[in-house]
Every structure is written in structure tokens, then in C-alpha cells.
Amino acid sequence: MNSGSVETEDGFAEKTIELQGRASRVTLPGATNRYVMFHDQERCIGCFACEVACKLENDVPVGPRLVRMIQVGPQEVNGRLRTRWVYMSCYQCEHAACVAVCPTGAMRTRESDGIVYVDEASCIGCKACILACPWGAVQFNPRTNKVIKCDYCKDRVDQGLWPACATKCATKALFFGNANEYTTVLRERAARRQANLE
């Protein structure tokens, strides 16, 4: 599997990943239209570039964090201290609790790709969605008195670009794409590891 990056007009380095011809044996192309974000903990160094990129791209004030890097550790592993980082953002749930409880219909799911987003004009800031979300993904924006959440930078996605957090990841620990691509990448990685062990 070859990967590279292409510099775009807006300065973002868009990562491209070519799937090998056997991808169709692993997942069926077109079987789903949903996007996913994969965080590779083995590559992540906890630099918080993703959080900074998200705040800049979405003009998020101090306080709410649409992307959160959670530190786990340091813990002793095989006699050495080790720290891991967990990437937390909205999981774009298929049956999103935040959408179900919103009294005004401001929380919506796009049928085309499953992205859950907030229609700011319809939001009344009641915070019902904040209480309903089990992941803490929906945040309150004190500047607008309305809720905000990660929507995978849907305006960028509509232009064929990756979300800002993934494009600014220094170690390429974030992968954004169709769920089929995601599972194929993981399976190909596992196969390469098995081949190296034998």
C-alpha cells in the first residue's frame, strides 16, 4: 500500500492512500457511504496539533474542544514508562442520541454520508443534546450560546478534503475516509505484521 501527500491551494497537505487490488476481497466497495476517523495510537505523540487545527478551522473559543486528546499514563510497561493518547471527537453515531432528543431539529444527520451536524440557526441552546451524548462530543459555545460539535469539517469534506485535524497531524496518526477504506487499511496492516513475523 503506497501513501503520499499533495499540497493544496489552502496550504493543507492532503494525504492520499492507494488501496491494493485485493481490497475488494476484504470489503465490498460501495457497501457503505459512512465516513470514519481512525486514530493510530502507535504513531501519536500527543502534540495536540489536531486540537489546535480544529479550533482554528472552526473558530472555536476558549473552553469547548471539538477534538480532545486524552492522556493515559504514564504507566509502567515492561519496566519502562509509557504514555498513550486517545483521540476523542464525535463518533457520528448511526442512531445519534443527540439528534433524537433535539426539540427543534437542529441536530441532524446527513443521509449522504452519515455526518451528524448542528444547524446553528435552529439551535436554541437548550443543551438537551449535551446531556444525551454519552461521549461528551457535543459542547456549548459561550460565544453564541448554542451548541457545537465535530462534523468532520463537512464543508471541507464536500470539497473532497480531509478534516483539518487529520491534515495537520504531524505523525499522520489520523486517517479519514470511507468505512470500507478504514477496515481495509487495518486488515492490510495486520497482514503485513504477520508476514514480518514469519
Long-range contacts (C-beta under 8 A, 24 or more apart in sequence): 1-185, 1-188, 3-172, 8-161, 12-161, 12-162, 12-164, 12-167, 12-168, 13-167, 14-161, 14-162, 14-167, 15-162, 15-166, 15-167, 15-172, 15-175, 17-175, 17-177, 17-181, 17-185, 19-181, 19-184, 19-185, 19-188, 20-188, 23-180, 23-184, 26-183, 26-184, 26-187, 26-188, 27-180, 27-183, 27-184, 28-180, 29-180, 30-180, 31-180, 32-178, 32-179, 32-180, 33-112, 33-113, 33-114, 33-178, 34-92, 34-94, 34-113, 34-114, 34-178, 34-179, 35-92, 35-113, 35-114, 35-115, 35-152, 35-157, 35-176, 35-177, 35-178, 35-179, 36-92, 36-176, 36-177, 36-178, 36-179, 36-182, 37-87, 37-89, 37-152, 37-163, 37-165, 37-166, 37-174, 37-175, 37-176, 38-174, 38-175, 38-176, 38-182, 38-185, 38-186, 39-86, 39-87, 39-173, 39-174, 40-172, 40-173, 40-174, 40-175, 41-84, 41-85, 41-86, 41-173, 42-173, 43-171, 43-172, 43-173, 44-69, 44-84, 44-85, 44-87, 44-171, 44-173, 45-85, 45-170, 45-171, 45-173, 46-71, 46-83, 46-85, 47-170, 47-171, 49-168, 49-169, 49-170, 50-87, 50-165, 50-166, 50-168, 50-169, 50-174, 51-165, 52-168, 53-164, 53-165, 53-167, 53-168, 54-150, 54-163, 54-164, 54-165, 56-164, 57-153, 57-156, 57-163, 57-164, 58-148, 58-153, 58-164, 60-141, 60-148, 61-141, 61-142, 61-143, 63-139, 63-140, 63-142, 64-139, 64-140, 64-141, 64-142, 64-148, 65-139, 66-90, 66-137, 66-139, 66-148, 66-149, 66-150, 67-150, 67-165, 87-173, 87-174, 88-135, 88-136, 88-137, 89-137, 89-150, 89-165, 90-116, 90-135, 90-137, 90-138, 90-149, 90-150, 90-151, 91-135, 91-137, 92-116, 92-152, 97-129, 97-132, 97-133, 97-134, 98-129, 98-130, 98-132, 98-133, 98-137, 98-138, 98-149, 99-129, 100-132, 101-128, 101-129, 101-131, 101-132, 102-128, 102-129, 103-128, 106-147, 107-138, 107-147, 110-154, 113-157, 115-151, 115-152, 115-154, 115-157, 116-149, 116-151, 117-149, 117-151, 117-154, 118-146, 118-147, 118-148, 118-149, 118-151, 120-144, 120-146, 123-147, 152-176
